[in-house]
Amino acid sequence: MSRREFLIVLAHTHNCGMCRAKLLADSAGLLARRSLTETERELLQGLKYEDFITPETLSRAAQVERAELEAFSGEAVVRLRHL
């Protein structure tokens, strides 16, 4: 379940500027209640604005395959679940 949650947060923040700003401003507080591993939290907390420029830069920064990130981008839960 955790990997799915990680990819949902990642894909959503790539597409939603408002949630991306929240993540970049207070990632620890925003991620506290999420079902994530410590490694996933560290990866999300380490993201910078520049990492969100393209799917390629984001997937590289988050250490996921671009295809995996893009597969989640089309899911309804990613588009609808704001942080």
N, C-alpha and C positions, 0 to 999 in steps of 0.2 A: 504493500500500500504506500509506503513512504516514497518509493521511486516515482510513483504516479503523482503524488502530491507535489514533489519537487518539480516535475515536468509541467504540471498545471501552473504553479507559481511562475516558473520561468517563462513559459509561453504566454501567459496572461500579461506579465509585466513587459514583455517585448511588444505587445500590441496595445496596451493601455497606458498612456502617458501619465495619467493621474496616479495609478497604482505604482508605476515605475518610480515616480517622484517620492511616494510614501516609502517604498522599499529603500531607496537611496538615502533618504533622510533619517530613517529609524528602522533599520533592518532587524535589529535585535528585538525590539518591541513588537514589530509586525509579525515576526516569525515565531514568537514565543509559544503560541498555542497550536502551531502547525505540527503535524505528524511527520517530522523530518529527522534524519540521522544527524549526528554532529558534523559529519563531513559535508552533508548537503547544506546545513546552516552556514558553515564556514564559506562554502562556495558562493552562496547567495549574498552573504554579508560582505564578501570581497569584491562584488561587482561594482563597476564604475559606470558613469554615464556613457563613456565611449564604447563600452562593451555591447550596448544595445543598438548600435548603428545598423548592423546587418545581422541576419540570422547566423551567418558564418562567424562573425566576431563574438556573438553571444554564445554559440555552441562551443567555440574554442575556450572562452573564459569559464564556462560552466562545466567543461569537460564532458560534454555529451555529443553524440553524433548529430549532425545537422538534420539528417532524415528523421531522427527520433523527435527532435524539437519541432520540426515542421509537421509531423504526424499529429502531434498534440495541438498544434495551432488551430486546426480545423474543428476540434471538438467543441460542442456547445458549452460544456462546463467551463472551458477556458475563456470563452467570450463573455459569459454571464457572471462568473464568480469574481467579484471585486474583492480586493484585499481590504 
